Amino acid sequence: MTNVRGITELAIEAARGAGRIALEGFRAPDLEIDLKRDFHDLVTEFDRRSEEHIRARIREAFPGSAIIGEEGGRSGADDAAGPGEGVLTWHVDPIDGTSNFARGMALWAVCIGVELDGEMVSGVVYDPVNDQLFWADERGAFLNDELLVSRGAAEPSRATVISDFPLPRDLVHFPDLALSQLAELSTSFSQRRSIGSSAVALCWVAAGWADATFCFGASSWDVAAAGFIVRRAGGVYETYLGGERRPEERDFENPHYYAHVPEARFDLIRRIMREQSRRP
């Protein structure tokens, strides 16, 4: 039987170690910043070093694992491994919120989500600057040692929504629609915030510090851990594709997600999810 608690312990240890490495470069005056796809997509040597640390710890403790990382891609177990074969897959984002990290803004986190045969079993999101460790497994969801319970406002007029929408990529296919939806969000919700980290936003929903968050075009390493933490805290995590809400199975691979506190009545966000998820 797979020891899920042992997996979580390793993920926590690896995330804390990666966080210490990243802190060496945080707000360093000589930090070098590179570009990946374009000038909106940044990376630093500390993204790479932090991921290398996590990969090394996983290979040492669970050598048969597959690892999917933002910087290093996929490595490890055979892609052809099928269900029931006991394969662990680790989804790793060494610094979620690199643009914030690169500018010295304390809104970034280390993310490690673990799936066993396609089902999420453990998630860790570590905010090193504030020393806040969000984690979840079969025991529930926790902030450090305290149980997390997702709760908050159910009406938009009292609610805070966190979203970076529209990002530049959101303005490619339906720019006029996206801008009009931004105006609706701003006038319908009590507060709207853009913080630049999907994982941090999701964990704030799990903690009840925000009432909803959504995004289009996320990768599995952005959401595998944090989306699992939301659910284990009693919140709702749902994904959309082609204008329809999709099943929960392997939904961490779906790039369009919406998370909220229980009993939230945010019909506007669901409409945005349906309309924007129709993009090519």
C-alpha positions, 0 to 999 in steps of 0.5 A: 500500500502506498504511504500517502503520508510519507509522500506528503512529508517528502513533498513538504521537505522538498518544498521547504528546501526549494523555498530556501534556495529561492529566497537566496535570490529574492530581492537580490540586486544582481538577480538575472532575469531571462525570457521564455516565450515572450516578455510576459513570461520570465524565468530566473536561475532560482526557478531552475535551481529550486526545481533541480532540488525538488527533482533530486529529492523525489528521485532519491526517495521515490525513484520510480516516479514521473516528474512534470516540472515547469522548467524541466518538462517530463522525466521519470516513469514510462509515459505508457504506464497504465492505471493500477500500476502504482505510478506516482506523478509529481507536478512541480512549479518551483516558483509560481509567480516568477514575475512577482519574485523577479520584481521583489514582490512577496506573492509567489510559492513553491508547488508540489502536487502528487497523483497516484494512478491519475488521482491526486493524493497530496498537495503542498504549496509553500510561501517561503517569504511568509513561512506559510505551508499549505498542504493536503492529503487524506487527513484534510487540508492545513495551513502549517498545523491548523485545519483549513476550512473554506468559507466566505461570502456567497453574494458578489456584492460582498465577495472578493474575487482574485483573478489576473483575467484578462491576461495578454493571452486572454485578449488574443481570441475574444478581446472585446468580450474579455474587456467587457467581462472585466468591467462586469467583474469590477462592478459586480464584486465588492473587490477584485484583485490581481496577484500574479500567482494561481497557487497563492490565489487558490490557497487563499480561497481554501483558507477563506481569505478570498471567495473565488478565483479563476484562470484560463490557460493554466498548466498542471504544475500551477494547479495540481497541488492548490486545486487539491488543497481547495477541495480538501478544505471543503471548497469547490474546484471546477474546470471548463472546456468548449463551453461546458463544465468538465468532469473531475477526473484528471481535471488538473490537466484542464487549463481553464479553472474556477474555484470558490467557497461553498454556496457561492452564487457567482453566476457571472464567473460561470458565464465567463468560464463557459464563454471564454473556454470556447477559445481554440 
